[in-house]
Amino acid sequence: MNKSIAIKWIFSGLLFGLSLLSLPAQAVITIEITEGVEGAIPMAVVEFDSASLPLKLKTDVAEIISQNLNRSGVFKVLNASKYPEQPHYSKDVVYPRWRSIGQEYLVVGRILNKSGGKLDVQFQLLDVLKQKQLLGYSFPVRLRNLRTTAHEISDLIYEKITGTRGAFNTRIAYVSVHGQKNRRYVLQVADTDGFNPQTILESDQPLMSPSWSPDGQSLAYVSFENKRPEIFIQHLATARRSKVSGFRGLNSAPAWSPDGKQLAIVLSKDRSADIYVMDVASKKLRRLTRHRAIDTEPVWMPDGQSIVFTSDRSGKPQLYEVSLNGGSPRRLTFEGRYNTAADVSPDGKRLVMVYGEGGQYRIAELDRENDNLNLLTRNKLDESPSYSPNGEMVLYASTLGNKGVLYMVSRDGRSKHKLSDQQGDIREPVWGPFKQNRQ
């Protein structure tokens, strides 16, 4: 991808000028840890005992938990080959053995048969130094939901030790493209570890800019299926969808308000590309910006009272904030010649963005309280950053060779891992909200 195409694609969100390879629509993303963290909390997760089950399980609950915790960068899970014993219940643990190899926490568990075609997944989180149980849960689940249960256990462990809610049992959305001459664009949703991919929509025309509703039930996105950009909303459970914006010119970059009642969108129906707010129920529009420059990529502040967006009104793309009550936008970024594609942390104190300097485009985080800018990545063409719902990780797209891949990086930049199918091009990721119903 040449530099000019990259800039247009990131900044305006309207071009899909990528060199694309073949990608099966249901390809499963795999995870590769590319950078670890020194000083991470040492922990062991023993394989759950499932010997009493009539069939051997294909889902390794302990392995999923281990991968989740390692991916966070907060924990370093010991390789199972170094475990001094294989306990499955707290009363069987010989704590001095684990303390002698430097472990601070230990997870043990069992999977038992229940009536009605269900399993009983039991786990305990143990403090090795204090030799006591911190958590103990029993989950009645069906076999098909075993991975989801492993993610929920990971969240409980993460929250108990860090005090911050875990975000493993959430979902991501992204656009994949396959084919060379006859390209097919696929909007997909998957677990945060890339498993359980679901195709939401396929099209022979570009699909772009997916945006999660706050309740996680719907996606807004841009489709070119009618040979021009239009904005649709699709309910995931029913596949019911509706076109909400099809004005002359641009209809792009939808972003849900925190209460789910409004969309911030970019329209050029009045010549210049400006930010508008649409009431989802009535489709009534309100124009927020008026400038001959390109205003695009809106994202809401958590209080729903203002919107951060990208504009080149200063000559180069930079981030601005405008109140929902109107008034003049306030410039937020001054370091670097190119800052675009912002996302706002759940607490509103930080912004993550694409930072361009010297022909390289990296992911950076701006602390709004002290204006410190911290580079999180070191690749040459990183795009589309999106915070996890707990604000501790950032999902983003990058280029590896001649294809797009997904990465996650901790917000301190020390832990990074790649989500890649090794077959095709994946772009425009966005991390979904917390699930409303916790197990």
C-alpha positions as CSV (number, residue, x, y, z in Angstrom):
1,M,0.0,0.0,0.0
2,N,1.5,3.3,-0.9
3,K,1.6,6.2,1.5
4,S,-1.0,8.4,-0.3
5,I,-3.6,5.5,-0.3
6,A,-2.8,4.8,3.3
7,I,-3.4,8.3,4.4
8,K,-6.7,8.6,2.5
9,W,-7.9,5.2,3.8
10,I,-7.1,6.0,7.4
11,F,-8.2,9.6,7.4
12,S,-11.4,9.7,5.4
13,G,-12.4,6.1,5.9
14,L,-13.7,6.0,2.4
15,L,-11.1,4.2,0.3
16,F,-10.4,0.5,0.5
17,G,-7.3,0.6,-1.7
18,L,-5.5,-2.5,-0.3
19,S,-3.7,-5.4,-1.9
20,L,-5.9,-8.3,-0.8
21,L,-5.3,-12.0,-0.7
22,S,-7.8,-14.9,-0.5
23,L,-9.5,-15.3,2.9
24,P,-12.1,-18.0,3.8
25,A,-15.1,-16.3,5.3
26,Q,-15.0,-18.5,8.4
27,A,-11.2,-18.6,8.9
28,V,-10.3,-18.8,12.6
29,I,-7.9,-16.3,13.9
30,T,-5.0,-17.7,15.9
31,I,-2.9,-15.9,18.5
32,E,0.8,-15.3,18.6
33,I,2.5,-13.6,21.5
34,T,5.1,-11.3,20.0
35,E,6.2,-9.4,23.2
36,G,5.9,-10.3,26.8
37,V,6.2,-8.3,30.0
38,E,8.9,-8.5,32.6
39,G,7.6,-8.3,36.1
40,A,4.2,-9.8,35.3
41,I,2.5,-11.7,38.1
42,P,3.5,-15.4,38.1
43,M,0.6,-17.8,38.0
44,A,-0.1,-21.4,37.2
45,V,-3.3,-22.8,35.7
46,V,-3.6,-26.6,36.1
47,E,-5.4,-28.6,33.5
48,F,-9.0,-29.1,34.6
49,D,-9.9,-32.7,35.6
50,S,-12.5,-34.2,33.1
51,A,-11.7,-37.9,33.6
52,S,-15.3,-38.6,34.7
53,L,-16.8,-37.5,31.4
54,P,-17.8,-40.1,28.9
55,L,-16.0,-38.3,26.0
56,K,-12.7,-36.5,25.8
57,L,-13.2,-32.7,25.6
58,K,-11.9,-30.8,22.6
59,T,-11.9,-27.6,24.5
60,D,-9.1,-27.1,27.0
61,V,-10.5,-24.7,29.6
62,A,-7.2,-24.3,31.4
63,E,-5.4,-23.5,28.1
64,I,-7.9,-20.8,27.2
65,I,-7.6,-19.2,30.7
66,S,-3.8,-19.3,30.4
67,Q,-3.8,-17.7,27.0
68,N,-6.2,-15.0,28.1
69,L,-4.2,-14.1,31.2
70,N,-0.9,-14.1,29.3
71,R,-2.4,-11.9,26.6
72,S,-3.3,-9.2,29.2
73,G,0.4,-8.6,30.0
74,V,-0.5,-8.5,33.7
75,F,0.2,-12.2,34.3
76,K,2.8,-14.7,33.3
77,V,1.4,-18.2,33.3
78,L,4.0,-20.9,34.0
79,N,4.5,-23.5,31.3
80,A,2.6,-26.7,32.3
81,S,5.7,-28.8,31.9
82,K,7.2,-27.1,35.0
83,Y,4.3,-27.8,37.3
84,P,5.4,-29.8,40.4
85,E,2.0,-31.5,40.7
86,Q,-1.4,-31.7,39.0
87,P,-4.0,-30.9,41.7
88,H,-7.6,-30.3,40.8
89,Y,-9.0,-29.3,44.1
90,S,-7.7,-27.0,46.8
91,K,-7.3,-29.7,49.5
92,D,-4.9,-31.6,47.2
93,V,-2.5,-28.6,46.8
94,V,0.9,-28.7,48.4
95,Y,1.6,-25.0,48.6
96,P,5.3,-25.1,49.4
97,R,5.9,-26.8,46.1
98,W,4.4,-23.9,44.2
99,R,6.0,-21.3,46.4
100,S,9.4,-22.8,45.8
101,I,9.1,-22.2,42.1
102,G,8.0,-18.6,42.6
103,Q,4.2,-18.8,41.9
104,E,1.9,-16.3,43.5
105,Y,-1.4,-17.7,42.4
106,L,-2.8,-21.1,41.3
107,V,-5.9,-22.0,39.5
108,V,-7.4,-25.5,39.8
109,G,-10.6,-27.0,38.5
110,R,-12.8,-29.9,37.5
111,I,-15.4,-30.6,34.8
112,L,-18.2,-33.0,35.9
113,N,-21.2,-34.5,34.2
114,K,-24.6,-33.1,35.1
115,S,-28.1,-34.2,34.2
116,G,-29.9,-32.7,31.2
117,G,-26.9,-32.7,28.9
118,K,-25.0,-30.1,31.0
119,L,-21.5,-29.9,32.4
120,D,-20.5,-28.6,35.8
121,V,-17.4,-26.5,35.5
122,Q,-15.8,-25.9,38.9
123,F,-12.7,-23.7,39.6
124,Q,-10.8,-22.2,42.5
125,L,-8.3,-19.3,42.5
126,L,-5.7,-19.9,45.3
127,D,-3.3,-17.5,46.9
128,V,-0.1,-19.5,47.1
129,L,1.7,-17.2,49.6
130,K,-1.3,-17.0,52.0
131,Q,-2.3,-20.6,51.3
132,K,-6.0,-19.7,51.0
133,Q,-8.8,-19.6,48.4
134,L,-9.7,-16.3,46.9
135,L,-12.4,-17.4,44.5
136,G,-14.5,-20.5,44.0
137,Y,-17.3,-20.9,41.5
138,S,-19.4,-23.7,39.9
139,F,-20.8,-23.1,36.4
140,P,-23.6,-25.3,34.9
141,V,-23.0,-25.0,31.2
142,R,-23.7,-26.8,27.9
143,L,-20.8,-28.2,25.9
144,R,-21.1,-25.6,23.2
145,N,-20.6,-22.8,25.8
146,L,-17.5,-24.2,27.3
147,R,-15.2,-21.6,25.7
148,T,-17.5,-18.8,26.9
149,T,-17.2,-20.2,30.4
150,A,-13.4,-20.2,30.2
151,H,-13.5,-16.5,29.2
152,E,-15.8,-15.7,32.1
153,I,-13.5,-17.5,34.5
154,S,-10.6,-15.5,33.1
155,D,-12.6,-12.3,33.7
156,L,-13.3,-13.3,37.3
157,I,-9.7,-14.1,38.0
158,Y,-8.5,-10.9,36.4
159,E,-10.9,-8.8,38.4
160,K,-10.2,-10.4,41.7
161,I,-6.4,-9.8,41.5
162,T,-6.3,-6.5,39.7
163,G,-9.5,-4.8,40.8
164,T,-10.4,-4.1,37.2
165,R,-13.2,-5.9,35.3
166,G,-11.8,-8.4,32.8
167,A,-12.7,-8.0,29.1
168,F,-12.0,-11.5,27.8
169,N,-15.7,-12.5,27.5
170,T,-16.4,-9.8,25.0
171,R,-16.4,-9.7,21.2
172,I,-14.6,-7.9,18.4
173,A,-15.9,-6.9,14.9
174,Y,-13.8,-6.5,11.8
175,V,-13.9,-6.5,8.0
176,S,-12.2,-9.2,6.0
177,V,-11.7,-9.2,2.2
178,H,-11.0,-12.2,0.0
179,G,-10.5,-12.7,-3.7
180,Q,-8.4,-10.7,-6.1
181,K,-10.4,-10.0,-9.2
182,N,-13.8,-10.6,-7.7
183,R,-13.4,-9.4,-4.2
184,R,-15.9,-10.3,-1.4
185,Y,-16.1,-8.1,1.7
186,V,-17.2,-9.8,4.9
187,L,-18.3,-8.2,8.1
188,Q,-17.5,-10.6,11.0
189,V,-17.9,-10.8,14.7
190,A,-15.7,-13.1,16.9
191,D,-14.6,-13.7,20.5
192,T,-11.6,-11.7,21.6
193,D,-9.3,-14.6,21.0
194,G,-10.6,-15.0,17.4
195,F,-12.7,-18.1,17.9
196,N,-16.4,-18.5,17.1
197,P,-16.3,-16.1,14.0
198,Q,-19.7,-15.2,12.7
199,T,-20.4,-13.7,9.4
200,I,-22.8,-10.7,9.7
201,L,-22.9,-9.6,6.1
202,E,-21.1,-10.5,2.8
203,S,-21.0,-8.2,-0.2
204,D,-19.2,-7.8,-3.5
205,Q,-18.9,-4.1,-2.6
206,P,-16.9,-2.5,0.2
207,L,-18.1,-2.7,3.8
208,M,-16.5,-0.3,6.2
209,S,-16.4,1.4,9.6
210,P,-18.3,-1.1,11.9
211,S,-19.5,0.5,15.2
212,W,-21.0,-1.4,18.2
213,S,-24.1,-0.2,19.8
214,P,-23.6,0.2,23.6
215,D,-25.7,-2.8,24.4
216,G,-23.7,-5.0,22.0
217,Q,-26.9,-6.0,20.1
218,S,-26.3,-4.1,16.9
219,L,-23.7,-2.9,14.5
220,A,-23.7,0.3,12.4
221,Y,-21.5,0.2,9.3
222,V,-21.0,1.7,5.9
223,S,-21.9,-0.3,2.8
224,F,-21.2,0.4,-0.9
225,E,-23.7,-2.2,-2.1
226,N,-25.7,0.5,-4.0
227,K,-22.5,1.8,-5.6
228,R,-22.1,4.6,-3.1
229,P,-21.5,4.9,0.6
230,E,-24.6,4.5,2.8
231,I,-25.0,3.8,6.5
232,F,-26.9,0.8,7.8
233,I,-27.7,-0.6,11.3
234,Q,-28.0,-4.4,11.7
235,H,-29.3,-6.2,14.7
236,L,-27.0,-9.2,15.2
237,A,-29.4,-11.7,16.7
238,T,-32.1,-11.3,14.0
239,A,-30.0,-10.1,11.1
240,R,-32.7,-7.4,10.6
241,R,-31.1,-4.3,9.2
242,S,-32.2,-0.8,8.0
243,K,-30.6,2.0,6.0
244,V,-30.3,5.1,8.2
245,S,-28.4,7.5,5.9
246,G,-28.2,7.6,2.1
247,F,-27.8,11.3,1.3
248,R,-26.1,12.6,-1.8
249,G,-22.3,12.5,-1.3
250,L,-20.6,11.0,1.7
251,N,-22.4,8.9,4.4
252,S,-19.6,7.6,6.6
253,A,-18.0,6.9,10.0
254,P,-21.0,6.1,12.2
255,A,-20.4,6.2,15.9
256,W,-23.0,5.3,18.6
257,S,-23.7,7.7,21.5
258,P,-23.2,6.2,25.0
259,D,-26.9,5.9,25.5
260,G,-27.5,4.2,22.1
261,K,-30.0,6.8,21.0
262,Q,-27.9,8.8,18.6
263,L,-25.3,8.3,15.9
264,A,-22.5,10.7,15.0
265,I,-22.0,10.5,11.3
266,V,-20.1,12.3,8.5
267,L,-22.1,13.8,5.7
268,S,-21.1,15.9,2.7
269,K,-24.7,16.6,1.5
270,D,-24.0,20.3,2.1
271,R,-20.7,20.2,0.1
272,S,-18.1,20.0,2.9
273,A,-17.6,16.8,4.9
274,D,-18.9,17.7,8.4
275,I,-20.0,16.0,11.6
276,Y,-23.7,15.5,12.2
277,V,-25.7,13.9,15.0
278,M,-28.7,11.7,14.1
279,D,-31.5,10.7,16.4
280,V,-31.7,6.9,15.6
281,A,-35.5,6.7,16.2
282,S,-36.6,9.8,14.3
283,K,-33.6,10.1,11.9
284,K,-33.6,13.8,12.7
285,L,-30.2,15.4,12.0
286,R,-28.3,18.1,13.8
287,R,-25.1,19.6,12.2
288,L,-22.2,20.0,14.6
289,T,-19.3,21.3,12.5
290,R,-19.2,23.8,9.6
291,H,-15.9,24.1,7.8
292,R,-14.5,23.8,4.3
293,A,-12.0,21.2,5.6
294,I,-12.6,17.5,6.0
295,D,-14.2,16.7,9.4
296,T,-14.5,13.0,10.0
297,E,-14.0,9.9,12.3
298,P,-16.2,11.1,15.2
299,V,-16.1,9.4,18.6
300,W,-18.2,10.2,21.7
301,M,-16.9,11.2,25.0
302,P,-18.2,8.8,27.8
303,D,-20.5,11.5,29.2
304,G,-22.2,12.0,25.8
305,Q,-21.7,15.8,26.0
306,S,-19.0,16.2,23.3
307,I,-17.4,14.5,20.3
308,V,-13.8,14.0,19.3
309,F,-13.1,14.0,15.6
310,T,-10.4,14.3,13.0
311,S,-10.0,17.4,10.8
312,D,-7.4,18.9,8.5
313,R,-8.6,22.4,9.2
314,S,-5.1,23.3,10.5
315,G,-3.5,22.0,7.3
316,K,-2.7,18.5,8.6
317,P,-5.0,15.9,10.1
318,Q,-5.3,16.5,13.9
319,L,-7.8,15.7,16.6
320,Y,-10.4,18.2,17.8
321,E,-13.3,18.2,20.3
322,V,-16.7,19.9,19.9
323,S,-19.5,20.2,22.4
324,L,-22.8,18.7,21.6
325,N,-24.2,22.2,22.4
326,G,-22.2,23.6,19.5
327,G,-19.5,26.3,19.5
328,S,-16.0,26.3,18.1
329,P,-14.1,23.0,18.1
330,R,-11.0,22.8,20.4
331,R,-7.8,21.3,19.0
332,L,-6.5,18.4,21.2
333,T,-3.3,17.2,19.5
334,F,-0.2,19.3,18.7
335,E,2.7,16.8,18.7
336,G,3.3,15.2,15.3
337,R,2.1,16.2,11.9
338,Y,-0.6,13.5,11.7
339,N,-3.1,12.4,14.3
340,T,-6.3,10.6,13.3
341,A,-8.7,7.8,14.0
342,A,-9.2,8.5,17.8
343,D,-10.9,6.2,20.3
344,V,-11.7,7.4,23.9
345,S,-10.9,5.4,27.0
346,P,-13.9,4.3,29.1
347,D,-13.1,6.9,31.7
348,G,-12.5,9.7,29.2
349,K,-9.0,10.4,30.4
350,R,-7.1,9.0,27.5
351,L,-7.2,9.0,23.7
352,V,-5.7,6.4,21.5
353,M,-4.9,7.4,17.9
354,V,-2.9,6.8,14.7
355,Y,0.2,9.0,15.0
356,G,2.1,9.7,11.8
357,E,5.6,11.1,11.6
358,G,8.4,10.5,9.1
359,G,6.3,8.3,6.9
360,Q,5.4,5.9,9.7
361,Y,2.0,5.4,11.2
362,R,1.9,4.1,14.7
363,I,-0.6,3.7,17.6
364,A,-0.2,6.3,20.3
365,E,-2.0,7.2,23.5
366,L,-2.6,10.8,24.8
367,D,-3.1,11.4,28.5
368,R,-5.6,14.2,28.5
369,E,-4.7,15.3,32.0
370,N,-1.0,16.1,31.3
371,D,-0.9,16.0,27.5
372,N,1.8,13.2,27.5
373,L,1.9,11.2,24.3
374,N,3.1,7.6,24.5
375,L,3.8,5.5,21.4
376,L,2.4,2.0,21.9
377,T,3.6,0.4,18.7
378,R,6.6,0.3,16.4
379,N,5.2,-0.8,13.1
380,K,5.2,1.4,10.0
381,L,1.5,1.2,9.1
382,D,-0.8,0.7,12.1
383,E,-4.5,1.7,11.9
384,S,-7.9,1.7,13.5
385,P,-7.2,1.6,17.3
386,S,-10.0,0.5,19.5
387,Y,-10.0,0.3,23.4
388,S,-11.2,-2.8,25.2
389,P,-14.2,-2.0,27.3
390,N,-12.1,-1.9,30.5
391,G,-9.6,0.4,28.8
392,E,-6.6,-1.9,29.5
393,M,-5.9,-3.1,26.0
394,V,-6.0,-1.7,22.5
395,L,-7.1,-3.6,19.4
396,Y,-5.7,-2.3,16.0
397,A,-4.9,-3.3,12.5
398,S,-1.5,-3.4,10.9
399,T,0.2,-4.6,7.7
400,L,2.4,-7.7,7.7
401,G,3.9,-8.3,4.2
402,N,1.1,-7.5,1.8
403,K,-1.8,-8.3,4.0
404,G,-3.7,-6.8,7.0
405,V,-3.5,-8.5,10.4
406,L,-4.9,-7.6,13.8
407,Y,-2.9,-6.9,17.0
408,M,-3.6,-6.2,20.6
409,V,-1.4,-4.2,22.8
410,S,-1.5,-3.3,26.5
411,R,-2.1,0.4,27.1
412,D,1.4,0.7,28.5
413,G,2.7,-0.7,25.2
414,R,4.7,-3.5,26.9
415,S,2.6,-6.5,25.9
416,K,1.7,-7.1,22.3
417,H,0.3,-10.1,20.4
418,K,-0.9,-10.7,16.9
419,L,-4.3,-12.2,15.9
420,S,-3.7,-13.6,12.4
421,D,-5.4,-16.2,10.2
422,Q,-2.2,-16.3,8.0
423,Q,-4.3,-16.4,4.9
424,G,-5.8,-13.0,4.0
425,D,-6.5,-9.4,4.8
426,I,-8.4,-8.2,7.9
427,R,-9.0,-4.5,8.6
428,E,-11.1,-2.0,10.6
429,P,-11.4,-3.8,13.9
430,V,-13.5,-2.5,16.8
431,W,-13.8,-3.9,20.3
432,G,-17.3,-4.5,21.5
433,P,-18.8,-3.5,24.9
434,F,-19.1,-5.7,28.0
435,K,-21.9,-8.3,27.8
436,Q,-24.9,-7.1,29.7
437,N,-25.6,-10.4,31.4
438,R,-22.7,-11.9,33.4
439,Q,-22.8,-15.6,34.2
